[in-house]
Amino acid sequence: MDNLLNKVMLDVVDQHGAVYTLEAMCEKSSDEPNSFGDCVRYLNIEDEIIKPSFDMHFYSDKTGKIFKLF
């Protein structure tokens, strides 16, 4: 099983409806195809690494904002 992380730019929206374009790390498996949303491992926002919750929302301890994939 060979999983690689790739930097990607994507759009996210916070709980107030503001849209941000930011860097994320996406894991692509060579064994199984997966959807884009399933491959995102974390977001990088202003040097803060934010990992998703179970429902794929990303909570920032730094700003208190909640992001989701757009």
C-alpha positions as CSV (number, residue, x, y, z in Angstrom):
1,M,0.0,0.0,0.0
2,D,1.7,3.2,-1.2
3,N,0.0,6.4,-0.1
4,L,1.5,9.7,-1.0
5,L,0.5,13.2,0.2
6,N,0.2,15.9,-2.5
7,K,-0.2,19.6,-2.0
8,V,-3.4,20.9,-3.6
9,M,-5.1,24.3,-3.6
10,L,-8.8,24.2,-2.9
11,D,-11.7,26.4,-1.8
12,V,-13.3,26.1,1.6
13,V,-16.1,28.1,3.2
14,D,-16.3,29.0,6.9
15,Q,-19.5,29.0,9.1
16,H,-20.1,32.7,8.1
17,G,-20.1,31.9,4.4
18,A,-16.7,33.5,3.6
19,V,-14.8,31.6,0.9
20,Y,-11.0,31.0,1.2
21,T,-8.6,29.4,-1.3
22,L,-5.9,27.6,0.6
23,E,-3.4,24.8,0.6
24,A,-4.3,21.3,1.7
25,M,-2.6,17.9,1.7
26,C,-4.4,15.2,-0.2
27,E,-3.6,11.5,0.1
28,K,-4.0,9.5,-3.1
29,S,-3.9,5.7,-2.8
30,S,-2.4,3.6,-5.6
31,D,-4.5,0.7,-4.4
32,E,-8.0,2.1,-4.5
33,P,-9.6,5.1,-6.1
34,N,-11.2,7.6,-3.7
35,S,-13.2,10.7,-4.0
36,F,-11.5,14.1,-3.6
37,G,-13.2,14.9,-0.3
38,D,-12.0,11.5,1.1
39,C,-8.4,12.2,0.2
40,V,-8.0,15.5,2.1
41,R,-5.9,14.9,5.3
42,Y,-5.5,18.4,6.5
43,L,-5.8,22.1,5.7
44,N,-2.9,24.6,6.1
45,I,-4.4,28.0,7.1
46,E,-1.9,30.8,8.1
47,D,0.7,28.1,9.2
48,E,-2.0,26.2,11.3
49,I,-2.5,22.6,10.4
50,I,-6.2,21.8,10.8
51,K,-7.3,18.1,10.6
52,P,-11.0,17.3,9.9
53,S,-13.6,16.0,12.3
54,F,-15.6,13.0,11.6
55,D,-18.0,15.0,9.4
56,M,-15.2,16.6,7.4
57,H,-15.4,20.0,9.1
58,F,-12.0,21.6,10.0
59,Y,-12.0,23.6,13.3
60,S,-9.3,26.2,13.8
61,D,-8.1,26.6,17.4
62,K,-6.3,29.7,16.3
63,T,-9.3,31.7,14.9
64,G,-12.3,29.7,16.2
65,K,-13.6,29.3,12.6
66,I,-15.0,26.1,11.2
67,F,-14.2,25.3,7.5
68,K,-15.7,22.8,5.2
69,L,-14.8,21.9,1.6
70,F,-16.5,24.1,-0.9
